Amino acid sequence: MAEQRRRPLPHDFHPPVAPFDVVSDDLRDGGSLKDDQVQSGGDLSPHLRWSGAPEGTRSYAVTCFDPDAPTGSGFWHWVLFDIPASVTELPAGAGSGDLSGLPPGAVHARNDYGSRDFGGAAPPPGDGPHRYVFTVYAVDSERLGPDQDASPAVVGFNLRFHTIGRAQLIGEYEVPAAG
């Protein structure tokens, strides 16, 4: 088994912002991802519902990040932004397939797989448990600025300066070593 790592979370280096709540019908904070939320099981984005965002929220962004990926920079599985402020829930699969569950105006940037959707968990066999940080950001503008061709780093840079609230759920997933 690989050495257990606990790398920093993506927000550990950002200024503190107002917390709010996010829950899921598909994911329990600290629990395991479901089989359909992994790359080999369907790449289905989980249901997310949030409440209590701070006053001044004009849009939302949603990301999923694996800080434990053996890359030196983590791995972005989902980068979605410009979700209208009137939307406080995404159904399971909203970021997957034909993307019909997304609200009008929402923008998918490419993830680290290179696609504009939710890419499921796929840690290397025997690498130990990986954390998948699902974050909902309350944003102070209707449009964040980047377009769908932006990298996760560019979207993250813009979120750093426009986030006024943050909520997160962390799921784990592990692929046992072969043999």
C-alpha positions in Angstrom: 0.0 0.0 0.0 1.2 3.5 -0.8 2.3 5.9 1.9 -0.8 7.7 3.2 -0.8 11.4 2.2 -3.0 14.2 3.5 -2.2 17.1 1.3 -3.7 20.5 1.9 -7.2 21.2 0.7 -7.7 23.7 -2.2 -9.0 26.4 0.1 -6.3 26.2 2.9 -4.4 29.0 1.3 -7.3 31.3 0.6 -8.7 34.0 2.8 -11.6 32.9 5.1 -15.1 33.5 3.8 -18.6 32.9 5.2 -19.5 29.3 5.5 -22.8 27.9 4.3 -24.4 24.5 4.0 -24.2 21.8 1.3 -25.8 18.4 1.4 -26.2 15.5 -1.0 -28.6 12.6 -1.5 -25.6 10.7 -3.0 -22.7 11.6 -0.7 -22.2 11.8 3.0 -19.3 14.0 4.2 -16.4 11.7 5.0 -18.1 8.8 3.4 -17.2 6.7 0.3 -18.2 7.8 -3.2 -20.8 5.6 -4.9 -19.7 3.3 -7.7 -21.5 5.5 -10.3 -19.4 8.5 -9.2 -16.1 6.8 -10.3 -14.6 6.8 -13.8 -15.2 3.0 -14.3 -18.8 3.2 -13.0 -20.4 6.0 -15.0 -18.8 9.4 -14.2 -22.1 10.5 -12.6 -21.9 13.8 -10.8 -23.6 13.7 -7.3 -26.7 15.5 -6.3 -25.9 18.7 -4.4 -28.2 21.1 -2.6 -27.0 24.2 -0.7 -28.5 26.8 1.6 -27.5 29.8 3.7 -25.2 31.5 1.2 -24.2 35.0 2.3 -26.0 38.2 1.2 -24.5 39.5 -2.0 -24.3 36.1 -3.7 -24.8 36.7 -7.4 -23.8 33.3 -8.8 -22.3 30.0 -7.7 -19.5 27.7 -8.8 -19.0 24.0 -8.1 -15.8 22.1 -8.2 -14.5 18.7 -7.3 -10.8 18.3 -6.5 -8.6 15.4 -5.5 -5.7 16.8 -3.4 -4.2 13.3 -3.0 -3.6 12.6 -6.7 0.0 11.7 -7.3 0.7 14.7 -9.5 2.2 17.2 -7.2 -0.7 19.6 -8.0 -3.8 17.5 -7.3 -6.4 16.7 -9.9 -9.5 18.7 -10.9 -12.5 16.5 -11.6 -15.2 19.1 -12.0 -15.1 22.9 -12.7 -18.5 24.5 -13.1 -19.3 28.2 -12.7 -21.7 31.0 -13.6 -24.6 29.1 -12.0 -27.4 31.6 -11.5 -27.9 32.7 -7.9 -31.5 31.5 -8.0 -30.3 27.9 -8.4 -29.5 26.1 -5.1 -29.5 22.5 -6.2 -28.0 20.3 -8.9 -29.6 16.9 -9.6 -27.4 13.7 -9.8 -25.9 13.6 -13.2 -26.2 17.4 -13.9 -22.5 17.5 -14.8 -22.6 14.3 -16.8 -23.9 12.9 -20.0 -25.9 15.4 -22.1 -25.6 18.0 -19.2 -29.4 18.5 -19.3 -29.5 18.9 -15.6 -27.5 22.1 -15.7 -29.2 25.5 -15.4 -29.0 27.9 -18.4 -25.9 30.0 -18.3 -23.8 27.6 -16.3 -20.3 27.1 -17.8 -18.2 24.0 -17.6 -14.4 24.6 -17.9 -12.3 21.6 -18.8 -11.3 19.3 -16.0 -7.9 17.6 -15.7 -9.1 14.8 -18.0 -9.5 17.5 -20.6 -13.3 17.2 -20.9 -16.0 19.8 -19.9 -18.0 17.7 -17.5 -17.7 15.8 -14.2 -14.9 13.2 -14.5 -15.3 10.4 -11.8 -12.8 9.2 -9.3 -9.9 7.1 -10.6 -7.1 6.8 -8.1 -4.3 4.5 -9.1 -4.6 0.9 -7.7 -2.9 0.6 -4.3 -2.4 4.4 -3.9 -4.6 4.5 -0.7 -7.7 6.5 -0.2 -8.1 9.7 -2.1 -10.3 12.6 -0.9 -12.7 14.2 -3.4 -13.5 17.7 -2.2 -16.9 18.9 -3.6 -17.1 22.7 -3.1 -19.9 25.1 -3.7 -18.7 28.7 -3.9 -20.9 31.8 -3.4 -19.6 34.3 -5.9 -20.0 38.1 -5.8 -20.7 38.5 -9.6 -23.1 37.0 -12.1 -20.2 36.1 -14.4 -16.9 35.0 -13.0 -15.0 36.1 -16.1 -13.3 33.0 -17.7 -14.9 31.0 -20.5 -15.2 27.3 -21.1 -11.6 27.1 -22.4 -10.1 28.2 -19.1 -8.0 25.9 -17.1 -9.0 24.9 -13.6 -6.1 27.2 -12.3 -7.5 30.2 -14.1 -11.0 29.5 -12.8 -9.5 29.0 -9.3 -7.6 32.3 -9.6 -10.8 34.1 -10.3 -12.7 32.3 -7.5 -9.9 33.4 -5.1 -10.9 37.0 -5.6 -14.7 36.7 -6.0 -15.7 34.0 -3.5 -17.8 35.4 -0.6 -18.9 32.1 0.9 -17.9 28.4 0.7 -19.5 25.0 1.5 -17.9 21.6 1.0 -18.4 17.9 1.2 -15.5 15.4 1.1 -15.9 11.9 -0.2 -13.3 9.2 -0.3 -12.5 6.5 -2.8 -9.8 3.9 -3.0 -8.8 1.2 -5.6 -7.1 -1.8 -3.9 -3.8 -3.0 -5.2 -4.0 -5.7 -7.8 -3.4 -9.2 -6.6 
